[in-house]
Amino acid sequence: MKKNLFFAVLLTSLSASAALRSRMAATEDEESALEGIYAALGGGGGLNVIAGENDFGYDVEARLGYSFGAPLIVYFSGAIDGASTKGTLTTAAASYRVEHFTVVVQYHLVVKPKVMVYVRGGIGVGMSNSMPVLSSDGSNAVGLAGNGGIGVEFRLSPGLFLSPELYYRNATLNGNTGVQVVGLQLALAYY
């Protein structure tokens, strides 16, 4: 009886160990598939806040960098946000756009085979040469820029993800005027 119980416990522990090793190997394969070149292209819209005006506008962003596996990605981001002001009694209506060039760190909070949840943050330079609100003489407005976001990546195929994201961008141009954007974008990401 003791001999049969010993073999039953041994067989159960060996099968549990094999199942655990199999699951760990599958997780390692999924994570290693996410290691390498990272590229994404997205667009959307958001609320642009500048010089006391709130205007809805557009957003386009391109990303290129390196994924160190499932949790961490570092990439360069180039983004353009633009809108048209309505104008007031003292200012005329105008269109403007702001370019953001930032280095971003993205961290995955949840990594599952079909879906991943991430947060990101970055810092860099913002600039614009089409903002009469900032520069009446038409010169370039340049300053510190930062961004952040939270999003979800849905696997479409191995290495290709669809990523809706809630983002925030801020650029302090010419040292005193801030351009803030809060919006939603949809991106295709490749690992």
GITAUR-V434675 format. One record per backbone hydrogen bond with DSSP energy under -1.0 kcal/mol. NH is the residue of the N-H (numbers start at 1). CO is the residue of the C=O. Records with the same first field share a line. If there is no record, write none. Layout:
NH: CO + CO
This chain:
5: 1
6: 2
7: 3
8: 4
9: 5
10: 6
11: 7
12: 8
13: 9
14: 10
15: 11
16: 12
17: 13
18: 14
19: 15
20: 16
21: 17
22: 18
23: 19
24: 20
25: 21
26: 22
27: 23
28: 24
29: 25
30: 26
31: 27
32: 28
33: 29
35: 32
36: 67
38: 65
39: 190
40: 63
41: 188
42: 61
43: 186
44: 59
45: 184
46: 57
47: 182
48: 55
49: 180
50: 53
53: 50
55: 48
57: 46
58: 82
59: 44
60: 80
61: 42
62: 78
63: 40
64: 76
65: 38
66: 74
67: 36
68: 72
73: 106
74: 66
75: 104
76: 64
77: 102
78: 62
79: 100
80: 60
81: 98
82: 58
83: 96
85: 94
88: 91
96: 83
98: 81
99: 127
100: 79
101: 125
102: 77
103: 123
104: 75
105: 121
106: 73
107: 119
108: 71
109: 117
110: 117
112: 115
116: 153
117: 110
118: 151
119: 107
120: 149
121: 105
122: 147
123: 103
124: 145
125: 101
126: 143
127: 99
128: 141
134: 131
135: 131
138: 135
141: 128
143: 126
145: 124
146: 170
147: 122
148: 168
149: 120
150: 166
151: 118
152: 164
153: 116
154: 162
155: 114
156: 160
157: 160
160: 157
161: 189
162: 154
163: 187
165: 185
166: 150
167: 183
168: 148
169: 181
170: 146
171: 179
172: 144
173: 177
174: 142
176: 173
177: 173
179: 171
180: 49
181: 169
182: 47
183: 167
184: 45
185: 165
186: 43
187: 163
188: 41
189: 161
190: 39
191: 159
